[in-house]
């Protein structure tokens, strides 16, 4: 009898989906969130994830008022079992993260390691979220 590798892959994918159940059904643009009295998104599991207004204002200063409709929140920190660091992508997401971490020469995506992730999550606890990937 040969082992069923597809069954194991399905099990891992199912566990990853469980880890990601906190992710929002739909992310919102920064300009939308700034207009809300209690800025939030609804998670796939039905929970409400609230954003701190101070974080939203800080991010808006970084990207500028003309770009508020270009940034969707929360900013995803991608955790991939194949990669050695955590990835962040997107023009405005990168601009925010590089500014806060004082990183120069940022490109279309960056990889962060534990010390920078810790700093980022301290500075943006409500506007960043981990997303787990399976490839």
KOLZA-524519 format. One record per atom (N, C-alpha, C): residue number from 1; z, y, x. Coordinates in Angstrom, 2 decimals, decimal comma. Layout:
N
<NUM; <Z; Y; X>>
...
END
This chain:
135
<1; <0,00; -1,19; 0,85>>
<1; <0,00; 0,00; 0,00>>
<1; <0,00; 1,24; 0,90>>
<2; <-0,90; 2,17; 0,64>>
<2; <-1,01; 3,39; 1,45>>
<2; <-0,19; 4,51; 0,81>>
<3; <0,37; 5,38; 1,63>>
<3; <1,17; 6,49; 1,08>>
<3; <0,29; 7,46; 0,30>>
<4; <0,87; 8,08; -0,71>>
<4; <0,16; 9,04; -1,55>>
<4; <0,43; 10,46; -1,04>>
<5; <-0,43; 10,93; -0,10>>
<5; <-0,23; 12,26; 0,48>>
<5; <-0,47; 13,36; -0,54>>
<6; <-1,39; 13,14; -1,47>>
<6; <-1,65; 14,16; -2,50>>
<6; <-0,42; 14,40; -3,35>>
<7; <0,33; 13,36; -3,63>>
<7; <1,55; 13,49; -4,42>>
<7; <2,56; 14,39; -3,69>>
<8; <2,68; 14,19; -2,38>>
<8; <3,58; 15,02; -1,57>>
<8; <3,15; 16,47; -1,54>>
<9; <1,83; 16,69; -1,43>>
<9; <1,30; 18,06; -1,45>>
<9; <1,59; 18,74; -2,78>>
<10; <1,42; 18,00; -3,85>>
<10; <1,69; 18,55; -5,19>>
<10; <3,17; 18,92; -5,33>>
<11; <4,02; 18,08; -4,79>>
<11; <5,46; 18,35; -4,86>>
<11; <5,82; 19,62; -4,10>>
<12; <5,26; 19,81; -2,92>>
<12; <5,52; 21,01; -2,12>>
<12; <5,00; 22,24; -2,87>>
<13; <3,80; 22,15; -3,42>>
<13; <3,25; 23,29; -4,17>>
<13; <4,13; 23,64; -5,37>>
<14; <4,64; 22,62; -6,04>>
<14; <5,51; 22,85; -7,19>>
<14; <6,80; 23,55; -6,76>>
<15; <7,34; 23,14; -5,62>>
<15; <8,56; 23,78; -5,11>>
<15; <8,30; 25,23; -4,72>>
<16; <7,12; 25,49; -4,14>>
<16; <6,76; 26,87; -3,78>>
<16; <6,64; 27,73; -5,04>>
<17; <6,04; 27,18; -6,08>>
<17; <5,95; 27,92; -7,35>>
<17; <7,34; 28,27; -7,87>>
<18; <8,27; 27,34; -7,72>>
<18; <9,64; 27,60; -8,14>>
<18; <10,25; 28,73; -7,31>>
<19; <9,96; 28,75; -6,01>>
<19; <10,48; 29,82; -5,14>>
<19; <9,90; 31,18; -5,52>>
<20; <8,69; 31,19; -6,08>>
<20; <8,00; 32,44; -6,42>>
<20; <8,20; 32,88; -7,86>>
<21; <9,06; 32,20; -8,60>>
<21; <9,20; 32,53; -10,03>>
<21; <9,77; 33,93; -10,27>>
<22; <10,36; 34,53; -9,25>>
<22; <10,92; 35,88; -9,37>>
<22; <9,84; 36,96; -9,29>>
<23; <8,65; 36,59; -8,84>>
<23; <7,59; 37,58; -8,66>>
<23; <7,15; 38,17; -9,99>>
<24; <6,76; 39,43; -9,99>>
<24; <6,38; 40,06; -11,25>>
<24; <5,08; 39,49; -11,83>>
<25; <5,02; 39,47; -13,15>>
<25; <3,78; 39,07; -13,82>>
<25; <2,67; 40,04; -13,45>>
<26; <3,05; 41,31; -13,36>>
<26; <2,10; 42,36; -13,02>>
<26; <2,84; 43,42; -12,24>>
<27; <2,30; 43,77; -11,08>>
<27; <2,89; 44,85; -10,31>>
<27; <2,45; 46,19; -10,91>>
<28; <3,23; 47,24; -10,64>>
<28; <2,91; 48,57; -11,16>>
<28; <2,60; 49,52; -10,01>>
<29; <1,77; 50,51; -10,33>>
<29; <1,46; 51,54; -9,35>>
<29; <2,66; 52,48; -9,20>>
<30; <2,79; 53,04; -8,01>>
<30; <3,92; 53,92; -7,71>>
<30; <3,99; 55,11; -8,67>>
<31; <2,85; 55,69; -9,01>>
<31; <2,88; 56,85; -9,92>>
<31; <3,44; 56,47; -11,29>>
<32; <3,15; 55,26; -11,78>>
<32; <3,71; 54,78; -13,04>>
<32; <5,23; 54,67; -12,96>>
<33; <5,69; 54,06; -11,87>>
<33; <7,12; 53,82; -11,70>>
<33; <7,91; 55,12; -11,59>>
<34; <7,32; 56,12; -10,96>>
<34; <8,01; 57,41; -10,81>>
<34; <8,21; 58,10; -12,16>>
<35; <7,37; 57,79; -13,13>>
<35; <7,49; 58,40; -14,46>>
<35; <8,50; 57,69; -15,36>>
<36; <8,87; 56,47; -15,00>>
<36; <9,79; 55,69; -15,83>>
<36; <11,23; 56,14; -15,60>>
<37; <12,01; 56,15; -16,68>>
<37; <13,42; 56,50; -16,57>>
<37; <14,17; 55,44; -15,76>>
<38; <13,86; 54,18; -16,05>>
<38; <14,44; 53,06; -15,32>>
<38; <13,29; 52,20; -14,78>>
<39; <12,76; 52,56; -13,62>>
<39; <11,57; 51,87; -13,10>>
<39; <11,84; 50,38; -12,86>>
<40; <10,91; 49,55; -13,36>>
<40; <11,08; 48,11; -13,26>>
<40; <9,76; 47,37; -13,45>>
<41; <9,77; 46,10; -13,11>>
<41; <8,70; 45,16; -13,45>>
<41; <9,38; 43,94; -14,05>>
<42; <8,60; 43,15; -14,79>>
<42; <9,12; 41,93; -15,39>>
<42; <8,61; 40,74; -14,58>>
<43; <9,54; 39,88; -14,17>>
<43; <9,19; 38,71; -13,37>>
<43; <8,54; 37,63; -14,22>>
<44; <7,88; 36,71; -13,56>>
<44; <7,24; 35,58; -14,25>>
<44; <8,27; 34,76; -15,01>>
<45; <9,53; 34,80; -14,55>>
<45; <10,60; 34,06; -15,23>>
<45; <11,26; 34,89; -16,33>>
<46; <10,72; 36,09; -16,60>>
<46; <11,24; 36,93; -17,67>>
<46; <12,35; 37,88; -17,24>>
<47; <12,77; 37,81; -16,00>>
<47; <13,83; 38,71; -15,53>>
<47; <13,26; 40,09; -15,23>>
<48; <14,13; 41,07; -15,31>>
<48; <13,74; 42,46; -15,03>>
<48; <14,13; 42,79; -13,59>>
<49; <13,17; 43,27; -12,83>>
<49; <13,44; 43,68; -11,45>>
<49; <13,37; 45,20; -11,42>>
<50; <14,49; 45,82; -11,10>>
<50; <14,56; 47,28; -11,09>>
<50; <14,37; 47,84; -9,69>>
<51; <13,75; 49,01; -9,64>>
<51; <13,53; 49,72; -8,39>>
<51; <14,48; 50,91; -8,32>>
<52; <14,98; 51,17; -7,13>>
<52; <15,81; 52,37; -6,93>>
<52; <14,89; 53,58; -6,83>>
<53; <15,23; 54,61; -7,59>>
<53; <14,41; 55,83; -7,59>>
<53; <14,35; 56,47; -6,21>>
<54; <15,43; 56,39; -5,45>>
<54; <15,45; 56,98; -4,10>>
<54; <14,40; 56,30; -3,21>>
<55; <14,25; 54,99; -3,35>>
<55; <13,23; 54,28; -2,57>>
<55; <11,83; 54,71; -2,98>>
<56; <11,62; 54,84; -4,27>>
<56; <10,31; 55,26; -4,78>>
<56; <9,96; 56,66; -4,26>>
<57; <10,94; 57,57; -4,27>>
<57; <10,69; 58,92; -3,77>>
<57; <10,40; 58,90; -2,27>>
<58; <11,13; 58,10; -1,52>>
<58; <10,91; 57,99; -0,07>>
<58; <9,49; 57,48; 0,21>>
<59; <9,07; 56,46; -0,51>>
<59; <7,73; 55,90; -0,32>>
<59; <6,67; 56,94; -0,69>>
<60; <6,91; 57,70; -1,76>>
<60; <5,93; 58,70; -2,18>>
<60; <5,75; 59,79; -1,12>>
<61; <6,83; 60,13; -0,41>>
<61; <6,72; 61,11; 0,67>>
<61; <5,86; 60,57; 1,81>>
<62; <5,98; 59,27; 2,08>>
<62; <5,25; 58,65; 3,18>>
<62; <3,75; 58,59; 2,90>>
<63; <3,38; 58,18; 1,68>>
<63; <1,94; 58,00; 1,41>>
<63; <1,27; 59,25; 0,86>>
<64; <2,04; 60,23; 0,41>>
<64; <1,47; 61,48; -0,10>>
<64; <1,15; 61,40; -1,58>>
<65; <1,24; 62,54; -2,24>>
<65; <1,09; 62,60; -3,70>>
<65; <-0,31; 62,20; -4,17>>
<66; <-1,32; 62,40; -3,34>>
<66; <-2,68; 62,03; -3,77>>
<66; <-2,94; 60,53; -3,73>>
<67; <-2,02; 59,75; -3,16>>
<67; <-2,21; 58,30; -3,04>>
<67; <-1,24; 57,47; -3,88>>
<68; <-0,50; 58,12; -4,76>>
<68; <0,50; 57,41; -5,55>>
<68; <-0,10; 56,32; -6,44>>
<69; <-1,35; 56,51; -6,85>>
<69; <-1,98; 55,51; -7,72>>
<69; <-2,66; 54,39; -6,92>>
<70; <-2,51; 54,40; -5,61>>
<70; <-3,14; 53,37; -4,79>>
<70; <-2,16; 52,29; -4,32>>
<71; <-0,88; 52,52; -4,48>>
<71; <0,12; 51,57; -4,00>>
<71; <0,78; 50,86; -5,16>>
<72; <0,66; 49,53; -5,17>>
<72; <1,34; 48,71; -6,18>>
<72; <2,64; 48,20; -5,59>>
<73; <3,66; 48,19; -6,44>>
<73; <4,97; 47,71; -6,02>>
<73; <5,40; 46,53; -6,87>>
<74; <6,19; 45,64; -6,33>>
<74; <6,79; 45,67; -5,01>>
<74; <5,78; 45,33; -3,91>>
<75; <6,12; 45,72; -2,69>>
<75; <5,33; 45,35; -1,52>>
<75; <5,68; 43,91; -1,20>>
<76; <4,67; 43,08; -1,06>>
<76; <4,90; 41,66; -0,78>>
<76; <5,02; 41,40; 0,72>>
<77; <6,04; 40,66; 1,06>>
<77; <6,22; 40,14; 2,42>>
<77; <5,86; 38,67; 2,33>>
<78; <4,70; 38,31; 2,88>>
<78; <4,17; 36,95; 2,74>>
<78; <4,77; 36,01; 3,77>>
<79; <5,38; 34,96; 3,28>>
<79; <5,95; 33,93; 4,14>>
<79; <5,00; 32,73; 4,05>>
<80; <4,43; 32,35; 5,18>>
<80; <3,46; 31,26; 5,23>>
<80; <3,95; 30,22; 6,23>>
<81; <3,96; 28,98; 5,82>>
<81; <4,44; 27,92; 6,70>>
<81; <3,56; 27,75; 7,94>>
<82; <2,33; 28,20; 7,88>>
<82; <1,40; 28,06; 9,00>>
<82; <1,50; 29,21; 10,01>>
<83; <2,06; 30,33; 9,59>>
<83; <2,12; 31,52; 10,46>>
<83; <3,48; 31,62; 11,14>>
<84; <3,50; 32,27; 12,27>>
<84; <4,76; 32,41; 13,01>>
<84; <5,57; 33,63; 12,56>>
<85; <4,94; 34,56; 11,89>>
<85; <5,65; 35,75; 11,40>>
<85; <5,36; 35,95; 9,94>>
<86; <5,97; 36,95; 9,37>>
<86; <5,75; 37,30; 7,96>>
<86; <4,70; 38,40; 7,90>>
<87; <3,74; 38,24; 7,01>>
<87; <2,59; 39,13; 6,96>>
<87; <2,73; 40,16; 5,85>>
<88; <2,28; 41,36; 6,16>>
<88; <2,14; 42,41; 5,15>>
<88; <0,73; 42,95; 5,29>>
<89; <0,05; 43,09; 4,15>>
<89; <-1,32; 43,60; 4,19>>
<89; <-1,49; 44,70; 3,15>>
<90; <-2,59; 45,41; 3,27>>
<90; <-2,89; 46,52; 2,36>>
<90; <-2,72; 47,85; 3,07>>
<91; <-3,68; 48,72; 2,87>>
<91; <-3,71; 50,01; 3,58>>
<91; <-2,43; 50,82; 3,39>>
<92; <-2,01; 50,99; 2,16>>
<92; <-0,85; 51,84; 1,89>>
<92; <0,47; 51,10; 2,15>>
<93; <0,47; 49,79; 1,92>>
<93; <1,64; 48,99; 2,25>>
<93; <1,93; 49,08; 3,75>>
<94; <0,87; 48,95; 4,54>>
<94; <0,99; 49,03; 5,99>>
<94; <1,47; 50,41; 6,42>>
<95; <0,93; 51,43; 5,79>>
<95; <1,33; 52,81; 6,13>>
<95; <2,84; 53,00; 5,93>>
<96; <3,35; 52,51; 4,81>>
<96; <4,78; 52,64; 4,51>>
<96; <5,61; 51,87; 5,53>>
<97; <5,26; 50,61; 5,75>>
<97; <6,04; 49,75; 6,64>>
<97; <6,01; 50,27; 8,07>>
<98; <4,83; 50,63; 8,55>>
<98; <4,72; 51,13; 9,93>>
<98; <5,49; 52,43; 10,12>>
<99; <5,48; 53,29; 9,12>>
<99; <6,24; 54,53; 9,20>>
<99; <7,74; 54,24; 9,29>>
<100; <8,23; 53,37; 8,42>>
<100; <9,66; 53,09; 8,38>>
<100; <10,15; 52,35; 9,63>>
<101; <9,29; 51,49; 10,18>>
<101; <9,69; 50,72; 11,36>>
<101; <9,25; 51,38; 12,67>>
<102; <8,62; 52,56; 12,54>>
<102; <8,15; 53,31; 13,71>>
<102; <7,22; 52,46; 14,58>>
<103; <6,23; 51,85; 13,93>>
<103; <5,25; 51,02; 14,63>>
<103; <3,95; 51,81; 14,72>>
<104; <3,39; 51,90; 15,91>>
<104; <2,12; 52,59; 16,10>>
<104; <0,98; 51,58; 16,09>>
<105; <-0,22; 52,08; 15,95>>
<105; <-1,44; 51,26; 15,98>>
<105; <-1,44; 50,15; 14,94>>
<106; <-1,11; 50,50; 13,72>>
<106; <-1,14; 49,50; 12,64>>
<106; <-2,57; 49,32; 12,17>>
<107; <-2,88; 48,10; 11,79>>
<107; <-4,23; 47,76; 11,37>>
<107; <-4,22; 47,42; 9,88>>
<108; <-5,12; 46,54; 9,45>>
<108; <-5,23; 46,15; 8,04>>
<108; <-4,11; 45,22; 7,61>>
<109; <-3,49; 44,57; 8,58>>
<109; <-2,35; 43,71; 8,30>>
<109; <-1,45; 43,69; 9,52>>
<110; <-0,19; 43,41; 9,28>>
<110; <0,74; 43,29; 10,40>>
<110; <1,62; 42,06; 10,17>>
<111; <2,11; 41,54; 11,27>>
<111; <3,05; 40,43; 11,22>>
<111; <4,39; 40,93; 11,73>>
<112; <5,41; 40,66; 10,95>>
<112; <6,76; 41,09; 11,31>>
<112; <7,61; 39,87; 11,62>>
<113; <8,56; 40,07; 12,50>>
<113; <9,49; 39,01; 12,86>>
<113; <10,89; 39,40; 12,41>>
<114; <11,81; 38,50; 12,51>>
<114; <13,12; 38,64; 11,89>>
<114; <13,80; 40,01; 12,08>>
<115; <13,89; 40,57; 13,28>>
<115; <14,59; 41,86; 13,41>>
<115; <13,93; 42,98; 12,58>>
<116; <12,59; 43,02; 12,59>>
<116; <11,89; 44,04; 11,80>>
<116; <12,02; 43,77; 10,31>>
<117; <11,99; 42,50; 9,91>>
<117; <12,16; 42,16; 8,50>>
<117; <13,53; 42,60; 7,99>>
<118; <14,53; 42,37; 8,81>>
<118; <15,89; 42,77; 8,44>>
<118; <15,96; 44,28; 8,23>>
<119; <15,39; 45,03; 9,15>>
<119; <15,39; 46,49; 9,05>>
<119; <14,63; 46,95; 7,81>>
<120; <13,47; 46,35; 7,58>>
<120; <12,66; 46,72; 6,41>>
<120; <13,40; 46,44; 5,11>>
<121; <14,03; 45,28; 5,02>>
<121; <14,74; 44,93; 3,78>>
<121; <15,98; 45,79; 3,58>>
<122; <16,56; 46,29; 4,66>>
<122; <17,69; 47,21; 4,53>>
<122; <17,20; 48,55; 4,00>>
<123; <16,04; 49,01; 4,50>>
<123; <15,50; 50,31; 4,09>>
<123; <14,84; 50,26; 2,71>>
<124; <14,24; 49,12; 2,36>>
<124; <13,54; 48,99; 1,07>>
<124; <13,98; 47,71; 0,35>>
<125; <15,22; 47,62; -0,06>>
<125; <15,68; 46,38; -0,69>>
<125; <15,08; 46,08; -2,06>>
<126; <14,75; 47,13; -2,82>>
<126; <14,23; 46,86; -4,18>>
<126; <12,71; 46,95; -4,26>>
<127; <12,07; 47,58; -3,29>>
<127; <10,62; 47,77; -3,38>>
<127; <9,84; 46,78; -2,51>>
<128; <10,54; 45,82; -1,90>>
<128; <9,86; 44,75; -1,17>>
<128; <10,36; 43,41; -1,73>>
<129; <9,47; 42,43; -1,72>>
<129; <9,84; 41,09; -2,16>>
<129; <9,12; 40,06; -1,31>>
<130; <9,79; 38,94; -1,10>>
<130; <9,18; 37,83; -0,40>>
<130; <8,29; 37,04; -1,35>>
<131; <7,14; 36,61; -0,83>>
<131; <6,26; 35,71; -1,57>>
<131; <5,94; 34,54; -0,63>>
<132; <6,11; 33,33; -1,14>>
<132; <5,90; 32,14; -0,33>>
<132; <4,51; 31,59; -0,61>>
<133; <3,78; 31,30; 0,47>>
<133; <2,39; 30,83; 0,35>>
<133; <2,26; 29,39; 0,79>>
<134; <1,31; 28,71; 0,16>>
<134; <0,94; 27,35; 0,54>>
<134; <-0,54; 27,35; 0,79>>
<135; <-0,95; 26,81; 1,92>>
<135; <-2,39; 26,73; 2,22>>
<135; <-2,77; 25,32; 2,52>>
END
